[in-house]
Amino acid sequence: LPRHRARWAAARRHVVGFDELVLRAPRPAHRLESWVADLLGPAEGPPEDISGGLWRRRRGAEEAGWPPAALHQERRKFLLRAGGSTWLLKFAGLGAEGERKAALARALSAAGFTPPCAGWRHGFLVERWIEDARPLEAAAAGRPAVIERIGRYLAFRARRFPADAASGAAPARLLDMARQNATEALGTAAGALFGRWSPARLEGEIRRVVTDNRMHAWEWLCLPDGRVLKADAVDHHAAHDLVGCQDVAWDVAGAVVELALGPAELARLRAVLEACWGRSLSRPLLEAMLPCYASFQLGCHALAAEALASVPAERARLERAARRYACRLEAMLRPPGASGRAVFHGTRAVFHGTR
């Protein structure tokens, strides 16, 4: 009603942005560096904002080689120098959700799979930033050692962190998403190929766990001493998308797509995973999750490219990634013995549904 609009227009609005409230608070005790002083000691300088893709500057690659990033969806993150070390302060969540993610981070760190975790304060997870770590695609790490590490990591998550049945999308929803994205990007015939899988049969194969959901090459950090650590390991099973917690087959599919694993490498990954997990990976489920994963990433990157039309360099990176996923998806769906190339209809794909 007009009178309500007039009242709202005349009302005083008391809004304080995050930077003003936390980074530049008038009282030093209210600033971000003070929140973590009991964990790290006195700060040696102000926090460095590496949100919105700026973290890529600190990983050694030239801008031309940066991975794509959905800048508008990234969580706030900062680097802070304290006690002679550099620390990553990344927002993980408040209340019970933040505590749950902090417990997950501590468990992964204690097992040696992620950087050391110092704690969690006011929603921010505090982890060691390892200056000389390099992303997997920029490092000369041996593939067999990396595959062994990934298998052990996924087995640890599968053993230690079971998830509720309602904590992630059912196979029917994943297939629906994948079908729609494939249709938008590759055409009706490609989308129709998802009809080969029975959602009811796949549902019976699932052992739902707190999956990583972020198996991209730049999220694997190679250290000079040969160790490989996983970054960004606690958020994406609870992201604002439809995937959620899945069977470990989802992360295996992610590793295959993101690291371009060949048949022999996949066989080795499965062998390590199953030996450390003590269970067998469902072959029918993995076969379905591979194109579902590629189609999901295609949709994510295509929509992010549209959202970042005003940032040409980032849009170009995202569009290139979307085309790569489209080609991988087309190859997965292609009948045995068939040849040809994917025809990607622009960057438009549907990021289908939310949880």
C-alpha positions in Angstrom: 0.0 0.0 0.0 1.2 3.6 -0.7 1.1 4.6 3.0 3.4 1.6 3.9 5.8 2.5 1.1 5.9 6.1 2.4 6.5 5.0 5.9 9.3 2.7 4.8 10.9 5.5 2.7 10.9 7.9 5.7 12.2 5.3 8.2 15.8 5.6 9.4 18.0 2.7 8.4 20.8 1.6 10.7 23.2 -0.5 8.6 26.8 -1.2 9.3 28.9 -3.2 6.8 31.2 -6.0 7.7 34.4 -4.1 7.0 33.4 -1.2 9.1 32.1 -3.4 11.9 34.9 -6.0 12.1 37.9 -4.8 10.2 37.8 -1.1 11.1 35.9 -1.3 14.5 36.6 1.8 16.6 37.6 -0.5 19.5 40.6 -2.7 18.8 39.1 -5.5 20.9 36.2 -5.8 18.4 38.4 -6.3 15.3 39.0 -9.6 13.5 42.6 -9.9 14.6 41.6 -9.6 18.3 39.0 -12.4 17.9 41.8 -14.9 17.3 44.5 -13.4 19.5 44.0 -16.2 22.1 44.7 -18.8 19.4 47.6 -17.1 17.5 49.0 -14.3 19.8 49.3 -10.7 18.8 48.9 -9.9 15.1 52.0 -8.7 13.3 49.9 -6.5 10.9 46.4 -5.9 9.7 44.5 -8.8 8.0 44.9 -9.2 4.2 41.6 -9.7 2.4 41.9 -12.5 -0.1 38.2 -12.9 -0.7 36.6 -12.7 -4.2 39.3 -14.7 -5.9 42.2 -12.7 -4.5 43.6 -15.9 -2.9 44.9 -16.8 -6.4 47.6 -14.2 -6.2 49.2 -16.0 -3.3 49.5 -19.4 -4.9 52.3 -18.5 -7.4 50.5 -18.6 -10.7 50.4 -15.8 -13.2 47.0 -14.3 -13.7 46.7 -15.9 -17.1 46.9 -19.3 -15.4 44.4 -18.6 -12.6 41.6 -21.1 -12.1 38.0 -19.8 -12.5 36.2 -18.5 -9.4 32.6 -17.6 -8.7 33.6 -14.3 -7.1 30.1 -13.4 -5.9 29.7 -16.7 -4.1 33.0 -16.8 -2.2 33.1 -16.6 1.6 35.0 -13.9 3.3 38.6 -14.9 3.9 41.7 -13.2 5.2 45.4 -13.9 5.9 46.8 -12.8 9.2 50.4 -12.8 10.3 51.0 -13.8 13.9 53.5 -15.8 15.9 55.9 -15.9 12.9 53.4 -17.7 10.7 50.6 -16.9 8.3 47.1 -18.0 9.1 44.0 -18.3 7.0 40.8 -16.9 8.6 37.8 -18.1 6.6 34.2 -17.7 7.5 32.6 -21.1 8.1 29.4 -20.3 10.0 28.0 -19.3 13.3 26.4 -21.4 16.1 26.0 -25.1 15.7 26.8 -25.1 12.0 30.1 -23.4 12.6 30.9 -25.7 15.5 30.2 -28.8 13.3 32.4 -27.6 10.6 35.2 -26.7 13.1 35.0 -30.3 14.4 35.3 -31.6 10.9 38.3 -29.4 10.2 40.0 -30.5 13.4 39.5 -34.2 12.6 40.8 -33.8 9.0 43.8 -31.8 10.2 44.6 -34.3 13.0 44.6 -37.1 10.5 47.1 -35.2 8.4 44.8 -34.5 5.4 44.4 -30.7 5.7 46.5 -27.8 7.0 46.8 -27.5 10.8 43.7 -26.1 12.3 44.1 -23.7 15.3 40.5 -23.3 16.1 37.3 -21.4 15.4 36.2 -17.9 16.6 33.0 -16.0 15.9 32.3 -18.0 12.8 35.8 -17.9 11.4 37.9 -21.1 11.0 41.6 -20.5 11.6 44.0 -22.7 9.6 47.7 -22.5 8.8 48.4 -20.9 5.5 51.4 -22.8 4.0 53.3 -20.2 2.0 55.3 -22.6 -0.1 52.4 -24.9 -1.0 51.5 -25.0 -4.7 48.3 -26.2 -6.4 48.4 -29.7 -7.9 48.3 -28.5 -11.5 51.3 -26.2 -10.9 53.4 -28.8 -9.0 55.5 -31.7 -10.3 53.9 -34.2 -7.9 53.9 -37.8 -9.1 50.5 -39.0 -10.1 50.7 -42.4 -8.3 51.4 -40.7 -5.0 48.5 -38.2 -5.5 46.1 -40.9 -6.4 47.1 -42.9 -3.3 46.6 -39.8 -1.2 43.2 -39.1 -2.6 42.0 -42.7 -2.0 43.1 -42.6 1.6 41.5 -39.2 2.1 38.1 -40.3 0.7 38.2 -43.5 2.7 38.8 -41.5 5.9 35.8 -39.3 5.2 33.6 -42.3 4.3 34.6 -44.2 7.5 34.4 -41.3 9.9 31.6 -39.0 8.8 28.3 -40.8 7.9 25.4 -38.5 6.9 21.7 -38.6 7.3 19.6 -39.9 4.4 17.9 -36.5 4.0 21.2 -34.5 3.9 21.6 -34.6 0.1 19.8 -34.9 -3.2 18.3 -38.2 -4.1 19.5 -39.8 -7.4 16.2 -38.8 -9.1 17.0 -35.1 -8.4 20.6 -35.4 -9.5 19.6 -37.1 -12.7 16.9 -34.5 -13.3 19.5 -31.7 -12.9 22.0 -33.4 -15.1 19.4 -34.1 -17.8 18.3 -30.5 -17.9 21.8 -29.1 -18.0 22.9 -31.5 -20.7 19.8 -30.6 -22.8 20.5 -26.8 -22.4 24.1 -27.2 -23.3 24.3 -30.1 -25.7 20.8 -30.6 -27.0 17.8 -32.8 -26.5 19.5 -36.0 -27.5 22.2 -35.6 -24.9 19.7 -35.0 -22.2 17.6 -38.0 -23.1 20.6 -40.3 -22.5 20.2 -39.9 -18.8 17.1 -42.0 -19.0 19.4 -45.1 -19.0 19.7 -45.0 -15.2 17.0 -46.1 -12.8 16.8 -43.7 -9.8 15.2 -46.4 -7.6 18.1 -48.8 -8.3 20.7 -46.1 -7.6 19.0 -45.1 -4.3 19.6 -48.6 -3.0 23.4 -48.3 -3.7 23.9 -45.1 -1.7 25.9 -45.0 1.6 25.6 -41.3 2.3 28.6 -39.6 3.9 29.9 -36.0 4.4 31.5 -35.7 1.0 34.1 -33.2 0.1 32.3 -32.0 -3.1 35.4 -29.9 -4.1 37.9 -32.1 -5.9 39.3 -29.5 -8.2 43.0 -29.7 -9.0 43.8 -26.3 -7.4 42.3 -27.5 -4.1 45.1 -30.1 -3.7 48.2 -28.5 -2.2 51.6 -30.0 -2.9 54.3 -29.2 -0.3 58.1 -29.2 -1.0 58.5 -32.3 1.3 56.2 -34.3 -1.0 53.1 -34.2 1.1 49.7 -33.4 -0.5 47.1 -31.6 1.6 43.4 -30.9 0.8 42.2 -27.3 1.0 38.5 -26.1 1.2 37.4 -29.4 2.7 34.6 -28.5 5.1 32.1 -26.3 3.3 30.8 -27.7 0.1 28.8 -30.6 1.4 26.6 -27.9 2.9 26.6 -25.4 0.1 23.6 -23.6 -1.2 23.0 -26.0 -4.0 21.1 -29.3 -4.4 24.0 -31.8 -4.1 24.6 -31.9 -0.3 26.0 -35.1 1.2 26.4 -38.0 -1.2 27.9 -41.4 -1.5 31.7 -41.4 -1.8 31.1 -42.2 -5.5 30.4 -38.5 -6.0 33.9 -37.5 -4.9 35.4 -40.3 -6.9 33.6 -39.0 -9.9 34.8 -35.5 -9.0 38.4 -36.8 -8.9 38.0 -38.5 -12.3 36.6 -35.4 -14.0 38.8 -32.7 -12.3 42.1 -34.6 -12.5 41.4 -36.4 -15.9 42.1 -39.8 -14.4 42.5 -42.6 -17.0 41.1 -46.1 -16.5 44.2 -47.5 -14.8 44.3 -44.5 -12.5 40.7 -44.9 -11.6 41.2 -48.6 -10.9 44.1 -47.7 -8.6 42.0 -45.0 -6.8 39.2 -47.5 -6.3 41.6 -50.1 -4.9 43.1 -47.8 -2.4 39.7 -46.4 -1.4 38.2 -49.9 -0.9 41.2 -51.2 1.0 41.2 -48.3 3.4 37.4 -48.1 3.7 36.8 -51.8 4.1 33.8 -51.6 1.6 33.3 -51.8 -2.1 32.5 -48.8 -4.2 29.2 -49.2 -6.2 30.1 -49.5 -9.9 26.5 -48.7 -11.1 26.4 -45.6 -8.8 29.8 -44.4 -10.0 28.8 -44.8 -13.7 25.8 -42.6 -13.1 27.6 -40.0 -10.9 30.3 -39.3 -13.5 28.0 -37.6 -16.0 25.9 -36.1 -13.2 29.1 -34.5 -11.7 30.2 -33.1 -15.1 26.7 -31.8 -15.8 26.5 -30.1 -12.4 29.9 -28.4 -12.8 28.8 -27.3 -16.3 25.8 -25.6 -14.9 27.7 -24.0 -12.0 30.3 -22.5 -14.3 27.8 -21.4 -17.0 25.6 -19.6 -14.5 28.6 -18.0 -12.8 29.8 -16.7 -16.1 26.4 -15.0 -16.7 26.4 -13.5 -13.3 29.9 -12.0 -13.8 29.3 -10.5 -17.2 30.7 -7.2 -15.8 34.0 -8.9 -15.0 35.2 -9.9 -18.5 38.4 -11.7 -17.4 36.5 -13.9 -14.9 33.7 -14.5 -17.2 36.1 -15.7 -19.8 37.7 -18.2 -17.3 34.3 -19.5 -16.3 33.2 -19.9 -19.9 36.3 -21.8 -20.8 35.7 -24.1 -17.8 32.1 -24.6 -18.9 33.2 -25.6 -22.3 35.6 -28.1 -20.8 32.9 -29.7 -18.7 30.6 -29.8 -21.8 33.2 -31.7 -23.7 33.8 -34.2 -20.8 30.1 -34.7 -20.5 29.6 -35.3 -24.2 32.4 -37.9 -24.1 30.9 -39.7 -21.2 27.4 -39.9 -22.8 28.7 -40.9 -26.3 27.9 -44.5 -27.2 30.9 -46.8 -27.4 32.6 -46.6 -30.7 30.9 -43.3 -31.7 33.0 -40.3 -32.7 32.4 -36.6 -32.8 32.7 -33.4 -30.8 30.4 -31.7 -28.4 28.5 -28.7 -29.8 28.2 -26.4 -26.8 25.3 -24.0 -27.2 26.9 -21.0 -25.6 27.3 -20.8 -21.8 23.6 -21.2 -21.0 22.9 -24.1 -18.7 20.4 -24.6 -16.0 21.7 -24.9 -12.4 18.7 -27.0 -11.6 17.1 -26.7 -8.1 18.2 -26.0 -4.6 18.0 -28.1 -1.4 
